[in-house]
C-alpha cells in the first residue's frame, strides 16, 4: 500500500518513513543551514539530502560517490510550487505538503534516476563529464556539462597533446544511473 497523505503530518515525517523505515537509509546528519532544515540519508554509495523551509520541501538531492557531474548538477536543483501541478508551472520555491505534491515526490522516488553520465578521464582524474537524463516526454537529453576546475582551455589542449605523444588515451567511462541509484520502494 502506498503511503497516504493523511497518515503523515509533514514532509519530514513522510520522508523519514520512506527513506529510513522502508528503504534502509541511515540518517547521518540533521542540521539547520540558515532557514533550511536539512537531513542527510546514506545507504552504501548513495546519499540523499533533503531540505525543508517552513514545512515546504525545497530539495531532494540524490548523489552517488561515482557520479561527480550529476552530483554537481544536483547542487543547483530545487522544487517550485507548481512542479507537480497539471496546468501551472514554476511558482515560488518549495512544495507544500499536499496530495498532488506528495504523489509527485513518491513517483520520483519510485522511478529512480534514469540517464547516464559520460566521464572523460586522464590518470584516473575526471577532466570532463556530461550528464544526460531520460525523460518520458522527450527521451535522453543533455542537462549538464562539468569540467575540472582551474584547468583552462590551453592547459586542457596541452594535456591532450602530451597524452597523444606519450601514447596515452583519454579514457571514456559511461555510468548508467539505473545501475547506481536504486528505485526506492514506497510501500
C-alpha positions as CSV (number, residue, x, y, z in Angstrom):
1,X,0.0,0.0,0.0
2,X,1.3,3.5,-0.9
3,X,1.7,6.0,2.0
4,X,-1.5,8.0,2.4
5,X,-1.4,11.8,2.7
6,X,-3.5,11.7,5.8
7,X,-1.1,9.3,7.6
8,X,1.8,11.9,7.9
9,X,2.0,15.3,9.4
10,X,4.6,16.8,7.1
11,X,7.5,16.2,4.6
12,X,10.0,15.4,7.4
13,X,7.8,12.6,8.8
14,X,6.9,11.1,5.3
15,X,10.5,11.2,4.0
16,X,11.9,9.6,7.2
17,X,9.4,6.9,6.7
18,X,10.1,6.4,3.0
19,X,13.9,6.6,3.2
20,X,14.8,5.1,6.6
21,X,11.9,2.8,7.5
22,X,11.2,1.3,4.1
23,X,14.5,1.6,2.2
24,X,17.1,1.3,4.9
25,X,18.8,4.6,4.5
26,X,20.5,5.8,7.7
27,X,20.1,9.4,8.9
28,X,23.7,10.6,9.4
29,X,23.1,14.3,9.8
30,X,20.4,16.7,10.8
31,X,21.2,20.4,10.8
32,X,19.9,23.9,10.3
33,X,21.6,25.8,7.5
34,X,20.2,29.3,7.7
35,X,16.5,28.8,7.4
36,X,16.8,25.3,5.8
37,X,16.3,22.2,7.9
38,X,18.4,19.5,6.3
39,X,18.5,15.7,6.7
40,X,21.2,13.6,5.2
41,X,20.4,9.9,4.5
42,X,23.1,7.4,3.4
43,X,23.0,3.9,2.1
44,X,26.2,2.3,0.6
45,X,27.4,4.7,-2.1
46,X,24.2,6.8,-2.4
47,X,23.4,9.9,-0.4
48,X,20.1,11.7,-0.2
49,X,20.0,15.2,1.2
50,X,16.6,16.7,2.0
51,X,16.0,20.5,2.5
52,X,12.8,21.9,4.1
53,X,11.9,25.5,4.9
54,X,8.8,26.4,6.9
55,X,7.4,22.9,6.3
56,X,7.9,23.2,2.5
57,X,10.1,20.8,0.6
58,X,12.9,22.7,-1.1
59,X,15.0,19.9,-2.5
60,X,15.8,16.2,-2.6
61,X,19.4,15.8,-3.8
62,X,20.4,12.2,-4.7
63,X,24.1,11.8,-5.2
64,X,26.4,8.9,-5.7
65,X,30.2,8.6,-5.0
66,X,30.9,7.8,-8.7
67,X,28.8,10.5,-10.4
68,X,30.7,13.7,-9.9
69,X,28.9,15.6,-12.7
70,X,25.4,14.6,-11.7
71,X,26.3,15.5,-8.0
72,X,27.4,18.9,-9.1
73,X,24.2,19.4,-11.1
74,X,22.1,18.5,-8.1
75,X,23.6,21.4,-6.1
76,X,21.5,23.9,-8.1
77,X,18.2,22.0,-8.3
78,X,15.2,22.8,-6.1
79,X,11.5,22.4,-6.2
80,X,9.0,25.1,-7.2
81,X,5.4,25.5,-6.0
82,X,3.8,24.1,-9.2
83,X,6.3,21.4,-10.2
84,X,3.6,18.7,-10.0
85,X,0.6,20.8,-10.9
86,X,-1.2,19.6,-14.1
87,X,-1.7,23.1,-15.5
88,X,0.7,25.6,-13.9
89,X,4.5,25.9,-14.0
90,X,7.1,27.1,-11.6
91,X,5.8,29.4,-8.9
92,X,7.5,30.2,-5.6
93,X,10.3,28.0,-4.3
94,X,9.2,25.0,-2.3
95,X,6.4,22.3,-2.3
96,X,3.6,22.4,0.2
97,X,2.6,19.2,1.9
98,X,-0.4,18.5,-0.4
99,X,-1.7,15.4,-2.1
100,X,-0.5,16.3,-5.7
101,X,3.0,17.1,-4.5
102,X,3.2,14.0,-2.3
103,X,2.2,11.9,-5.3
104,X,4.8,13.6,-7.5
105,X,7.6,13.0,-4.9
106,X,6.6,9.4,-4.4
107,X,6.6,8.8,-8.2
108,X,10.1,10.4,-8.5
109,X,11.5,8.2,-5.7
110,X,9.8,5.1,-7.2
111,X,11.1,5.8,-10.7
112,X,14.6,6.5,-9.6
113,X,17.2,8.4,-11.6
114,X,17.3,7.5,-15.2
115,X,20.1,8.5,-17.6
116,X,23.8,8.4,-17.7
117,X,27.0,10.4,-17.0
118,X,29.8,10.2,-19.5
119,X,33.1,10.9,-17.9
120,X,36.4,11.6,-19.7
121,X,39.4,10.8,-17.5
122,X,43.2,11.0,-17.6
123,X,45.3,9.4,-14.9
124,X,42.0,8.4,-13.3
125,X,41.0,12.0,-12.8
126,X,37.9,13.5,-14.3
127,X,38.6,16.1,-17.0
128,X,35.1,16.4,-18.3
129,X,31.7,15.0,-17.5
130,X,28.4,15.2,-19.5
131,X,25.1,14.4,-17.8
132,X,22.1,13.0,-19.6
133,X,18.7,12.4,-18.2
134,X,16.0,10.2,-19.7
135,X,12.6,11.8,-19.7
136,X,9.4,10.0,-20.9
137,X,8.3,13.0,-22.9
138,X,11.5,13.7,-24.8
139,X,13.9,10.8,-24.3
140,X,17.6,11.3,-23.5
141,X,18.6,14.9,-23.1
142,X,21.9,16.6,-22.0
143,X,21.3,18.6,-18.9
144,X,24.7,19.5,-17.6
145,X,28.4,19.6,-18.5
146,X,31.1,19.6,-15.8
147,X,34.8,20.4,-16.4
148,X,37.6,20.2,-13.9
149,X,38.1,23.5,-12.1
150,X,41.2,25.6,-12.7
151,X,42.0,24.0,-16.0
152,X,41.7,26.4,-18.8
153,X,41.3,25.5,-22.5
154,X,45.0,25.9,-23.3
155,X,46.0,23.6,-20.4
156,X,43.5,21.0,-21.5
157,X,44.8,21.2,-25.1
158,X,48.4,20.8,-23.8
159,X,47.4,17.8,-21.6
160,X,45.6,16.2,-24.6
161,X,48.6,16.7,-26.9
162,X,51.0,15.4,-24.2
163,X,48.9,12.3,-23.8
164,X,48.9,11.7,-27.5
165,X,52.7,12.0,-27.6
166,X,53.1,9.6,-24.7
167,X,50.7,7.0,-26.3
168,X,48.1,7.6,-23.6
169,X,44.4,8.0,-24.5
170,X,41.8,9.8,-22.6
171,X,39.5,7.2,-21.0
172,X,35.8,7.4,-21.6
173,X,33.6,5.9,-18.9
174,X,29.8,5.6,-19.2
175,X,28.0,5.4,-15.8
176,X,24.3,4.4,-16.1
177,X,22.3,5.9,-13.3
178,X,19.9,2.9,-13.2
179,X,22.9,0.8,-12.0
180,X,23.9,3.3,-9.3
181,X,20.7,4.9,-7.9
182,X,18.1,2.4,-6.8
183,X,14.4,2.7,-7.4
184,X,13.0,3.3,-4.0
185,X,10.2,1.2,-2.5
186,X,7.2,3.3,-1.3
187,X,5.3,0.6,0.4
